Amino acid sequence: MKAYLKKQRKAGRSVGLVPTMGALHQGHASLVRRSVAENDVTVVSVFLNPTQFNDKTDLEKYPRTLEADCHLLEECGAQVAFAPSVEEVYPEPDTRHFSYPPTDSVMEGAMRPGHFNGVCQIVSKLFMYVSPDRAYFGEKDYQQIAVIRRMVEDLGFDIEIVPCPVVREESGLALSSRNTLLSPEERTLAANIYRVMKESLSLDKTVQQTHDYVVENINQIEGLQVQYYSIVDGDSLAEVNSWDDADSIVGCITVFCGSAPIRLIDHIRYK
């Protein structure tokens, strides 16, 4: 891959990178198509990164569909599918430690200790391997983008981070590789997450009242259980107490769906 990219750069071609963990869907496809439109060469990494899973069961359950992934990438016009083995990426344990509080210590950072350290380990490696001009990330993982921006600033990468809008099913459910683990009934249930958050946009209530409305209304639906709902500054991810506390305010949620259960994340922008 590096030899191929060296030739492309020598010819003056720009490079876009779309980091993924595989099990690609139309949400990923939207990122790839955007990179293809904005760069001469698009590299898509397909790598299920073990260091960002603090739950081994979650890692084992994660869908693996490399052949279908490569077919989708061809259809989208990507030039490179980069699918290294764990041994290639981590010939030795990665002992680097990244810390960017409060961005990486709240919400997912609090619920999944070590998760964002693993994200920074793999994304920094991909940035070093590929040296892209631009890197594309889906806004569904809102907190992840905030953490990666801090890392890019910290390590001095000359890379433009391009956030891309959430792609949703007709029901409103955010596309996710984990959706494949849901039964048809659970998918219908899961659509209520975004429905309730969207309803909260029209409430004339305080931040705390809005928070409580979302949590209570989702928890009333049998089969759904909110793990957290945080209404935060869209940049620092620090919790806000008033709608006047920040220029950008986002609600970030994690919900357990079904009897298994499957852990789903989503967010909504208040301002």
PAGUSE-740122 format. One record per residue: residue number from 1; residue in three letters; chain; x, y negated, z negated of N, C-alpha, C in turn. Coordinates in steps of 0.02 Angstrom, whole numbers. Example, Ala and Ser with C-alpha at 12.3 -4.5 7.8 and 13.67 -1.06 7.14 Angstrom:
REM PAGUSE-740122
R, pos, code, unit, n_xx, n_yy, n_zz, ca_xx, ca_yy, ca_zz, c_xx, c_yy, c_zz
R, 1, Ala, A, 660, 284, -390, 615, 225, -390, 660, 165, -390;
R, 2, Ser, A, 642, 112, -354, 684, 53, -357, 645, -2, -394;
***
This chain:
REM PAGUSE-740122
R, pos, code, unit, n_xx, n_yy, n_zz, ca_xx, ca_yy, ca_zz, c_xx, c_yy, c_zz
R, 1, Met, A, 41, 60, 0, 0, 0, 0, 43, -63, 0;
R, 2, Lys, A, 95, -62, -42, 138, -121, -46, 175, -133, 20;
R, 3, Ala, A, 195, -78, 52, 230, -84, 117, 182, -113, 169;
R, 4, Tyr, A, 120, -89, 169, 70, -114, 216, 57, -189, 204;
R, 5, Leu, A, 50, -209, 141, 35, -279, 125, 95, -324, 141;
R, 6, Lys, A, 155, -297, 135, 214, -336, 151, 213, -356, 225;
R, 7, Lys, A, 193, -309, 268, 187, -324, 340, 133, -375, 353;
R, 8, Gln, A, 77, -369, 317, 22, -416, 328, 42, -487, 307;
R, 9, Arg, A, 77, -491, 251, 99, -557, 228, 150, -588, 275;
R, 10, Lys, A, 194, -546, 301, 244, -569, 349, 211, -600, 410;
R, 11, Ala, A, 152, -573, 427, 113, -598, 485, 70, -658, 465;
R, 12, Gly, A, 76, -680, 402, 39, -739, 380, -33, -726, 361;
R, 13, Arg, A, -49, -664, 346, -119, -648, 330, -134, -654, 255;
R, 14, Ser, A, -193, -680, 240, -214, -687, 170, -243, -621, 145;
R, 15, Val, A, -238, -611, 79, -259, -547, 48, -310, -559, -7;
R, 16, Gly, A, -366, -522, -4, -415, -523, -57, -415, -456, -93;
R, 17, Leu, A, -428, -457, -158, -430, -395, -198, -497, -390, -233;
R, 18, Val, A, -527, -331, -229, -588, -315, -267, -572, -257, -313;
R, 19, Pro, A, -560, -269, -377, -546, -213, -424, -611, -178, -443;
R, 20, Thr, A, -612, -111, -437, -671, -73, -458, -649, -10, -494;
R, 21, Met, A, -698, 21, -528, -686, 86, -559, -721, 142, -520;
R, 22, Gly, A, -741, 126, -458, -774, 177, -417, -849, 181, -431;
R, 23, Ala, A, -880, 234, -405, -953, 241, -407, -985, 178, -378;
R, 24, Leu, A, -963, 160, -319, -981, 96, -289, -1054, 93, -267;
R, 25, His, A, -1083, 34, -274, -1152, 22, -254, -1155, -45, -217;
R, 26, Gln, A, -1216, -68, -202, -1223, -128, -161, -1198, -191, -197;
R, 27, Gly, A, -1194, -189, -263, -1164, -245, -299, -1090, -251, -281;
R, 28, His, A, -1055, -194, -282, -985, -194, -261, -979, -215, -188;
R, 29, Ala, A, -1026, -189, -147, -1023, -204, -75, -1028, -279, -62;
R, 30, Ser, A, -1066, -314, -103, -1072, -387, -95, -1005, -421, -108;
R, 31, Leu, A, -967, -395, -157, -900, -423, -172, -853, -410, -114;
R, 32, Val, A, -856, -349, -88, -811, -330, -33, -826, -372, 29;
R, 33, Arg, A, -890, -379, 45, -908, -419, 104, -886, -491, 97;
R, 34, Arg, A, -890, -517, 37, -868, -587, 27, -792, -592, 37;
R, 35, Ser, A, -755, -544, 10, -683, -544, 19, -664, -537, 93;
R, 36, Val, A, -700, -493, 129, -687, -483, 200, -699, -548, 238;
R, 37, Ala, A, -751, -586, 217, -767, -649, 251, -717, -703, 236;
R, 38, Glu, A, -684, -699, 179, -640, -755, 157, -566, -740, 163;
R, 39, Asn, A, -548, -678, 181, -477, -658, 186, -464, -618, 249;
R, 40, Asp, A, -402, -615, 270, -384, -575, 328, -381, -501, 311;
R, 41, Val, A, -360, -486, 250, -354, -416, 228, -388, -409, 160;
R, 42, Thr, A, -427, -356, 153, -460, -342, 89, -438, -275, 62;
R, 43, Val, A, -413, -276, -1, -394, -216, -37, -446, -204, -91;
R, 44, Val, A, -472, -143, -95, -518, -124, -148, -486, -69, -189;
R, 45, Ser, A, -474, -82, -253, -446, -29, -295, -504, 13, -322;
R, 46, Val, A, -495, 79, -320, -544, 126, -347, -506, 166, -400;
R, 47, Phe, A, -511, 143, -463, -471, 173, -515, -510, 172, -581;
R, 48, Leu, A, -526, 230, -606, -562, 236, -670, -510, 230, -725;
R, 49, Asn, A, -506, 170, -753, -452, 153, -799, -464, 179, -870;
R, 50, Pro, A, -424, 227, -893, -437, 257, -959, -424, 211, -1017;
R, 51, Thr, A, -380, 161, -1008, -361, 120, -1067, -416, 72, -1089;
R, 52, Gln, A, -469, 62, -1049, -521, 17, -1070, -582, 53, -1099;
R, 53, Phe, A, -576, 119, -1107, -629, 159, -1139, -608, 176, -1209;
R, 54, Asn, A, -645, 151, -1258, -631, 171, -1327, -674, 231, -1347;
R, 55, Asp, A, -718, 253, -1301, -760, 312, -1312, -745, 363, -1257;
R, 56, Lys, A, -712, 417, -1275, -692, 467, -1225, -752, 499, -1190;
R, 57, Thr, A, -808, 505, -1226, -869, 533, -1196, -894, 488, -1140;
R, 58, Asp, A, -890, 422, -1151, -910, 374, -1101, -867, 381, -1038;
R, 59, Leu, A, -803, 391, -1048, -756, 400, -992, -773, 464, -953;
R, 60, Glu, A, -787, 517, -990, -802, 582, -958, -868, 578, -918;
R, 61, Lys, A, -917, 540, -943, -982, 536, -910, -981, 489, -849;
R, 62, Tyr, A, -930, 447, -844, -930, 396, -791, -929, 430, -723;
R, 63, Pro, A, -975, 411, -677, -979, 445, -612, -917, 436, -569;
R, 64, Arg, A, -898, 489, -533, -839, 487, -489, -862, 507, -418;
R, 65, Thr, A, -856, 461, -371, -884, 473, -304, -836, 445, -251;
R, 66, Leu, A, -773, 465, -252, -722, 434, -210, -738, 438, -135;
R, 67, Glu, A, -762, 496, -113, -776, 504, -41, -830, 455, -18;
R, 68, Ala, A, -884, 452, -56, -938, 405, -40, -915, 333, -46;
R, 69, Asp, A, -871, 320, -95, -844, 252, -104, -806, 230, -42;
R, 70, Cys, A, -763, 274, -16, -722, 256, 42, -766, 245, 104;
R, 71, His, A, -819, 284, 110, -866, 275, 165, -898, 206, 162;
R, 72, Leu, A, -920, 186, 102, -951, 120, 92, -902, 64, 109;
R, 73, Leu, A, -839, 73, 87, -788, 21, 99, -774, 13, 174;
R, 74, Glu, A, -774, 69, 210, -766, 65, 283, -823, 25, 314;
R, 75, Glu, A, -883, 39, 292, -942, 4, 319, -938, -71, 305;
R, 76, Cys, A, -909, -89, 248, -904, -160, 228, -846, -196, 262;
R, 77, Gly, A, -800, -159, 293, -745, -190, 329, -681, -198, 290;
R, 78, Ala, A, -676, -165, 231, -613, -168, 193, -558, -130, 230;
R, 79, Gln, A, -497, -156, 225, -441, -123, 259, -408, -70, 216;
R, 80, Val, A, -409, -79, 149, -372, -34, 105, -415, -11, 47;
R, 81, Ala, A, -420, 54, 37, -447, 83, -25, -387, 109, -64;
R, 82, Phe, A, -374, 78, -120, -315, 96, -160, -339, 137, -219;
R, 83, Ala, A, -327, 203, -217, -352, 249, -268, -296, 289, -298;
R, 84, Pro, A, -254, 258, -339, -197, 293, -369, -219, 340, -425;
R, 85, Ser, A, -175, 386, -444, -189, 429, -501, -171, 393, -565;
R, 86, Val, A, -195, 419, -621, -179, 390, -687, -103, 392, -697;
R, 87, Glu, A, -71, 447, -674, 2, 455, -683, 41, 402, -644;
R, 88, Glu, A, 15, 382, -587, 49, 330, -548, 45, 262, -581;
R, 89, Val, A, -14, 247, -609, -25, 182, -640, 8, 178, -709;
R, 90, Tyr, A, 4, 233, -746, 33, 235, -813, 83, 292, -819;
R, 91, Pro, A, 142, 286, -788, 193, 339, -795, 214, 347, -868;
R, 92, Glu, A, 208, 291, -906, 219, 291, -978, 162, 251, -1009;
R, 93, Pro, A, 148, 262, -1073, 94, 223, -1106, 108, 148, -1100;
R, 94, Asp, A, 54, 110, -1086, 59, 38, -1081, 52, 9, -1151;
R, 95, Thr, A, 106, -18, -1178, 105, -43, -1247, 93, -119, -1250;
R, 96, Arg, A, 80, -150, -1193, 69, -223, -1193, 4, -239, -1230;
R, 97, His, A, 5, -295, -1267, -54, -315, -1305, -75, -385, -1282;
R, 98, Phe, A, -138, -391, -1264, -166, -455, -1242, -218, -478, -1294;
R, 99, Ser, A, -217, -542, -1311, -264, -567, -1360, -284, -639, -1342;
R, 100, Tyr, A, -349, -650, -1329, -373, -716, -1309, -437, -734, -1347;
R, 101, Pro, A, -433, -738, -1414, -493, -755, -1452, -515, -828, -1439;
R, 102, Pro, A, -580, -844, -1443, -634, -797, -1460, -660, -758, -1399;
R, 103, Thr, A, -633, -774, -1340, -660, -746, -1278, -664, -670, -1279;
R, 104, Asp, A, -611, -637, -1305, -609, -564, -1303, -624, -531, -1369;
R, 105, Ser, A, -644, -571, -1419, -655, -542, -1486, -729, -540, -1505;
R, 106, Val, A, -772, -571, -1465, -843, -571, -1479, -879, -520, -1433;
R, 107, Met, A, -942, -508, -1445, -985, -466, -1403, -952, -400, -1386;
R, 108, Glu, A, -935, -388, -1322, -904, -324, -1303, -839, -313, -1340;
R, 109, Gly, A, -802, -367, -1352, -739, -361, -1388, -748, -335, -1459;
R, 110, Ala, A, -803, -357, -1491, -817, -334, -1560, -845, -263, -1560;
R, 111, Met, A, -886, -247, -1509, -918, -181, -1508, -872, -126, -1481;
R, 112, Arg, A, -824, -146, -1439, -781, -96, -1408, -708, -116, -1419;
R, 113, Pro, A, -682, -105, -1478, -613, -126, -1493, -563, -97, -1443;
R, 114, Gly, A, -520, -141, -1417, -469, -120, -1369, -491, -122, -1297;
R, 115, His, A, -557, -132, -1286, -583, -131, -1218, -550, -183, -1173;
R, 116, Phe, A, -549, -245, -1197, -523, -298, -1154, -447, -296, -1149;
R, 117, Asn, A, -414, -266, -1199, -342, -256, -1191, -329, -209, -1133;
R, 118, Gly, A, -370, -156, -1128, -364, -109, -1072, -381, -142, -1006;
R, 119, Val, A, -432, -185, -1005, -449, -222, -944, -390, -265, -921;
R, 120, Cys, A, -360, -301, -969, -303, -344, -951, -244, -303, -928;
R, 121, Gln, A, -233, -244, -958, -178, -201, -936, -186, -182, -863;
R, 122, Ile, A, -245, -157, -845, -253, -133, -776, -258, -190, -726;
R, 123, Val, A, -293, -244, -743, -301, -299, -695, -233, -333, -684;
R, 124, Ser, A, -194, -341, -736, -128, -371, -727, -84, -327, -683;
R, 125, Lys, A, -89, -261, -691, -51, -215, -649, -74, -221, -576;
R, 126, Leu, A, -139, -222, -565, -165, -229, -497, -142, -295, -465;
R, 127, Phe, A, -143, -347, -505, -120, -412, -479, -47, -409, -459;
R, 128, Met, A, -7, -372, -498, 65, -366, -481, 75, -322, -420;
R, 129, Tyr, A, 35, -268, -414, 42, -224, -356, 22, -259, -291;
R, 130, Val, A, -34, -295, -293, -65, -322, -232, -45, -394, -218;
R, 131, Ser, A, -32, -433, -270, -19, -505, -262, -70, -539, -217;
R, 132, Pro, A, -135, -533, -235, -186, -561, -191, -189, -637, -194;
R, 133, Asp, A, -217, -667, -142, -230, -738, -144, -293, -751, -185;
R, 134, Arg, A, -341, -705, -180, -405, -711, -216, -424, -642, -244;
R, 135, Ala, A, -457, -643, -302, -482, -580, -331, -556, -591, -348;
R, 136, Tyr, A, -597, -541, -332, -669, -547, -336, -698, -503, -391;
R, 137, Phe, A, -739, -534, -434, -769, -498, -490, -843, -514, -494;
R, 138, Gly, A, -885, -464, -510, -956, -475, -516, -973, -508, -582;
R, 139, Glu, A, -1020, -556, -580, -1039, -592, -640, -1080, -549, -689;
R, 140, Lys, A, -1100, -489, -669, -1135, -445, -716, -1091, -435, -778;
R, 141, Asp, A, -1026, -426, -766, -977, -421, -821, -952, -491, -837;
R, 142, Tyr, A, -998, -532, -864, -984, -604, -873, -924, -615, -919;
R, 143, Gln, A, -923, -578, -975, -869, -588, -1023, -801, -567, -993;
R, 144, Gln, A, -802, -514, -953, -740, -491, -922, -707, -546, -880;
R, 145, Ile, A, -747, -583, -842, -720, -636, -800, -687, -690, -843;
R, 146, Ala, A, -721, -707, -899, -693, -758, -944, -625, -735, -972;
R, 147, Val, A, -620, -672, -990, -557, -645, -1018, -503, -645, -964;
R, 148, Ile, A, -520, -623, -904, -471, -620, -849, -446, -690, -831;
R, 149, Arg, A, -490, -739, -833, -467, -808, -821, -415, -830, -872;
R, 150, Arg, A, -426, -812, -935, -378, -829, -987, -311, -793, -974;
R, 151, Met, A, -315, -730, -954, -254, -692, -940, -215, -722, -882;
R, 152, Val, A, -251, -741, -829, -219, -771, -770, -182, -835, -789;
R, 153, Glu, A, -215, -875, -831, -184, -937, -855, -123, -921, -898;
R, 154, Asp, A, -129, -872, -942, -76, -853, -988, -14, -827, -951;
R, 155, Leu, A, -25, -783, -901, 31, -751, -866, 54, -791, -805;
R, 156, Gly, A, 18, -844, -788, 39, -886, -733, 30, -856, -664;
R, 157, Phe, A, -20, -813, -656, -34, -786, -590, -62, -840, -545;
R, 158, Asp, A, -37, -844, -484, -62, -893, -435, -116, -859, -393;
R, 159, Ile, A, -172, -845, -426, -227, -807, -396, -293, -843, -411;
R, 160, Glu, A, -334, -852, -360, -400, -881, -370, -449, -827, -392;
R, 161, Ile, A, -480, -836, -449, -530, -789, -474, -598, -811, -446;
R, 162, Val, A, -630, -766, -409, -694, -783, -376, -750, -744, -408;
R, 163, Pro, A, -793, -777, -449, -850, -742, -478, -906, -737, -426;
R, 164, Cys, A, -940, -680, -424, -993, -668, -375, -1058, -652, -411;
R, 165, Pro, A, -1115, -677, -386, -1179, -670, -420, -1199, -597, -431;
R, 166, Val, A, -1238, -586, -483, -1265, -519, -498, -1312, -498, -441;
R, 167, Val, A, -1306, -436, -419, -1353, -408, -370, -1402, -364, -409;
R, 168, Arg, A, -1466, -375, -396, -1518, -341, -435, -1562, -298, -390;
R, 169, Glu, A, -1590, -246, -421, -1642, -207, -388, -1705, -251, -384;
R, 170, Glu, A, -1753, -230, -345, -1815, -268, -338, -1849, -279, -406;
R, 171, Ser, A, -1839, -232, -451, -1870, -236, -518, -1836, -288, -562;
R, 172, Gly, A, -1776, -310, -542, -1738, -357, -583, -1679, -324, -618;
R, 173, Leu, A, -1678, -257, -620, -1623, -221, -652, -1557, -235, -616;
R, 174, Ala, A, -1507, -256, -653, -1441, -270, -624, -1410, -205, -599;
R, 175, Leu, A, -1384, -207, -537, -1351, -148, -510, -1290, -131, -552;
R, 176, Ser, A, -1282, -67, -567, -1226, -44, -608, -1213, 29, -592;
R, 177, Ser, A, -1149, 48, -595, -1132, 119, -585, -1167, 163, -636;
R, 178, Arg, A, -1179, 137, -695, -1212, 175, -748, -1286, 189, -732;
R, 179, Asn, A, -1315, 151, -686, -1386, 162, -670, -1398, 232, -642;
R, 180, Thr, A, -1345, 261, -612, -1353, 329, -584, -1366, 380, -639;
R, 181, Leu, A, -1350, 362, -701, -1360, 407, -758, -1431, 402, -786;
R, 182, Leu, A, -1470, 354, -762, -1538, 344, -786, -1588, 386, -746;
R, 183, Ser, A, -1638, 412, -781, -1693, 446, -747, -1738, 393, -715;
R, 184, Pro, A, -1782, 412, -668, -1828, 363, -639, -1868, 325, -692;
R, 185, Glu, A, -1890, 361, -744, -1928, 328, -798, -1885, 278, -836;
R, 186, Glu, A, -1823, 297, -848, -1777, 252, -884, -1760, 190, -843;
R, 187, Arg, A, -1755, 197, -777, -1743, 139, -734, -1800, 89, -740;
R, 188, Thr, A, -1860, 115, -743, -1919, 71, -750, -1916, 36, -818;
R, 189, Leu, A, -1898, 73, -870, -1890, 44, -936, -1838, -12, -935;
R, 190, Ala, A, -1780, 3, -904, -1723, -43, -905, -1738, -109, -870;
R, 191, Ala, A, -1786, -109, -824, -1804, -171, -789, -1832, -223, -837;
R, 192, Asn, A, -1856, -200, -895, -1884, -246, -944, -1831, -291, -976;
R, 193, Ile, A, -1769, -271, -973, -1715, -311, -1004, -1713, -380, -971;
R, 194, Tyr, A, -1707, -380, -905, -1702, -444, -869, -1769, -481, -870;
R, 195, Arg, A, -1824, -443, -868, -1891, -475, -869, -1899, -517, -933;
R, 196, Val, A, -1880, -488, -990, -1888, -525, -1053, -1840, -584, -1057;
R, 197, Met, A, -1778, -574, -1035, -1731, -630, -1036, -1756, -687, -990;
R, 198, Lys, A, -1783, -668, -933, -1809, -719, -886, -1867, -757, -916;
R, 199, Glu, A, -1911, -721, -952, -1966, -754, -986, -1941, -806, -1036;
R, 200, Ser, A, -1884, -791, -1068, -1858, -836, -1120, -1834, -903, -1092;
R, 201, Leu, A, -1823, -905, -1026, -1801, -968, -995, -1854, -1022, -1000;
R, 202, Ser, A, -1917, -1001, -1001, -1972, -1051, -1000, -1997, -1068, -1070;
R, 203, Leu, A, -1966, -1041, -1121, -1987, -1055, -1189, -1961, -1123, -1211;
R, 204, Asp, A, -2002, -1160, -1246, -1979, -1223, -1275, -1963, -1210, -1348;
R, 205, Lys, A, -1907, -1173, -1358, -1890, -1151, -1426, -1816, -1166, -1441;
R, 206, Thr, A, -1798, -1161, -1504, -1728, -1169, -1524, -1687, -1110, -1499;
R, 207, Val, A, -1621, -1115, -1505, -1577, -1060, -1486, -1594, -998, -1527;
R, 208, Gln, A, -1602, -1005, -1592, -1616, -948, -1636, -1684, -917, -1619;
R, 209, Gln, A, -1734, -958, -1606, -1800, -933, -1589, -1799, -896, -1522;
R, 210, Thr, A, -1760, -922, -1475, -1753, -889, -1409, -1719, -822, -1417;
R, 211, His, A, -1666, -821, -1457, -1631, -758, -1472, -1679, -707, -1501;
R, 212, Asp, A, -1717, -727, -1551, -1762, -681, -1585, -1817, -657, -1538;
R, 213, Tyr, A, -1841, -700, -1495, -1893, -681, -1446, -1868, -624, -1402;
R, 214, Val, A, -1808, -632, -1375, -1780, -582, -1329, -1770, -515, -1366;
R, 215, Val, A, -1739, -517, -1424, -1724, -456, -1461, -1789, -420, -1481;
R, 216, Glu, A, -1836, -458, -1509, -1898, -427, -1533, -1939, -397, -1476;
R, 217, Asn, A, -1943, -433, -1420, -1985, -409, -1365, -1954, -348, -1330;
R, 218, Ile, A, -1888, -345, -1326, -1856, -286, -1297, -1861, -226, -1344;
R, 219, Asn, A, -1849, -238, -1408, -1852, -183, -1457, -1922, -154, -1466;
R, 220, Gln, A, -1973, -193, -1447, -2042, -167, -1452, -2056, -114, -1399;
R, 221, Ile, A, -2013, -111, -1347, -2024, -63, -1293, -1991, 3, -1311;
R, 222, Glu, A, -2030, 55, -1316, -2003, 120, -1336, -1952, 144, -1284;
R, 223, Gly, A, -1892, 163, -1309, -1838, 184, -1264, -1786, 132, -1253;
R, 224, Leu, A, -1797, 72, -1278, -1747, 18, -1274, -1727, -5, -1343;
R, 225, Gln, A, -1662, -16, -1354, -1637, -41, -1418, -1580, -89, -1406;
R, 226, Val, A, -1590, -152, -1426, -1538, -203, -1416, -1480, -190, -1464;
R, 227, Gln, A, -1420, -189, -1436, -1361, -184, -1479, -1340, -254, -1502;
R, 228, Tyr, A, -1339, -302, -1456, -1329, -372, -1473, -1358, -416, -1418;
R, 229, Tyr, A, -1377, -476, -1438, -1395, -529, -1390, -1362, -592, -1416;
R, 230, Ser, A, -1315, -619, -1378, -1278, -678, -1399, -1289, -735, -1350;
R, 231, Ile, A, -1308, -793, -1376, -1316, -853, -1335, -1254, -896, -1347;
R, 232, Val, A, -1214, -904, -1294, -1146, -929, -1303, -1128, -985, -1254;
R, 233, Asp, A, -1075, -1021, -1272, -1043, -1069, -1227, -1019, -1030, -1166;
R, 234, Gly, A, -1039, -1051, -1106, -1023, -1013, -1045, -949, -1009, -1030;
R, 235, Asp, A, -908, -1052, -1062, -836, -1050, -1049, -797, -1015, -1105;
R, 236, Ser, A, -807, -1037, -1167, -768, -1008, -1222, -800, -945, -1250;
R, 237, Leu, A, -864, -935, -1238, -904, -880, -1264, -917, -884, -1339;
R, 238, Ala, A, -902, -943, -1368, -919, -953, -1438, -995, -963, -1444;
R, 239, Glu, A, -1025, -935, -1497, -1098, -942, -1505, -1118, -1015, -1515;
R, 240, Val, A, -1176, -1033, -1488, -1201, -1101, -1495, -1261, -1100, -1543;
R, 241, Asn, A, -1271, -1156, -1577, -1328, -1163, -1622, -1382, -1208, -1593;
R, 242, Ser, A, -1362, -1249, -1544, -1408, -1296, -1513, -1397, -1297, -1438;
R, 243, Trp, A, -1450, -1314, -1401, -1444, -1317, -1328, -1398, -1374, -1307;
R, 244, Asp, A, -1382, -1419, -1353, -1337, -1475, -1338, -1264, -1460, -1354;
R, 245, Asp, A, -1250, -1399, -1378, -1182, -1382, -1399, -1133, -1373, -1342;
R, 246, Ala, A, -1157, -1360, -1281, -1112, -1348, -1225, -1145, -1367, -1159;
R, 247, Asp, A, -1105, -1381, -1109, -1131, -1398, -1043, -1157, -1336, -1007;
R, 248, Ser, A, -1127, -1278, -1023, -1147, -1215, -993, -1165, -1166, -1049;
R, 249, Ile, A, -1225, -1139, -1047, -1247, -1092, -1099, -1275, -1029, -1066;
R, 250, Val, A, -1251, -971, -1091, -1268, -907, -1062, -1291, -859, -1117;
R, 251, Gly, A, -1341, -818, -1101, -1362, -766, -1147, -1335, -699, -1123;
R, 252, Cys, A, -1298, -664, -1165, -1267, -600, -1146, -1297, -545, -1189;
R, 253, Ile, A, -1316, -490, -1157, -1352, -437, -1193, -1323, -368, -1178;
R, 254, Thr, A, -1328, -325, -1228, -1314, -253, -1218, -1372, -214, -1248;
R, 255, Val, A, -1399, -167, -1209, -1458, -129, -1230, -1445, -55, -1219;
R, 256, Phe, A, -1464, -14, -1267, -1464, 59, -1258, -1530, 80, -1228;
R, 257, Cys, A, -1527, 119, -1174, -1587, 139, -1139, -1593, 215, -1136;
R, 258, Gly, A, -1652, 240, -1154, -1665, 312, -1148, -1645, 352, -1209;
R, 259, Ser, A, -1654, 417, -1205, -1640, 461, -1261, -1566, 480, -1265;
R, 260, Ala, A, -1530, 475, -1208, -1459, 497, -1205, -1414, 459, -1253;
R, 261, Pro, A, -1412, 393, -1262, -1439, 340, -1220, -1384, 311, -1175;
R, 262, Ile, A, -1405, 272, -1124, -1357, 239, -1079, -1352, 166, -1100;
R, 263, Arg, A, -1290, 142, -1103, -1277, 73, -1126, -1274, 26, -1066;
R, 264, Leu, A, -1319, -23, -1065, -1325, -69, -1008, -1311, -141, -1030;
R, 265, Ile, A, -1275, -178, -988, -1262, -248, -1004, -1292, -293, -950;
R, 266, Asp, A, -1308, -354, -970, -1336, -404, -924, -1326, -473, -954;
R, 267, His, A, -1342, -524, -917, -1339, -592, -945, -1387, -637, -906;
R, 268, Ile, A, -1399, -695, -935, -1441, -745, -900, -1414, -814, -918;
R, 269, Arg, A, -1419, -860, -870, -1392, -927, -881, -1449, -974, -902;
R, 270, Tyr, A, -1440, -1008, -959, -1490, -1056, -984, -1477, -1126, -957;
R, 271, Lys, A, -1413, -1143, -947, -1396, -1209, -919, -1325, -1209, -891;
***
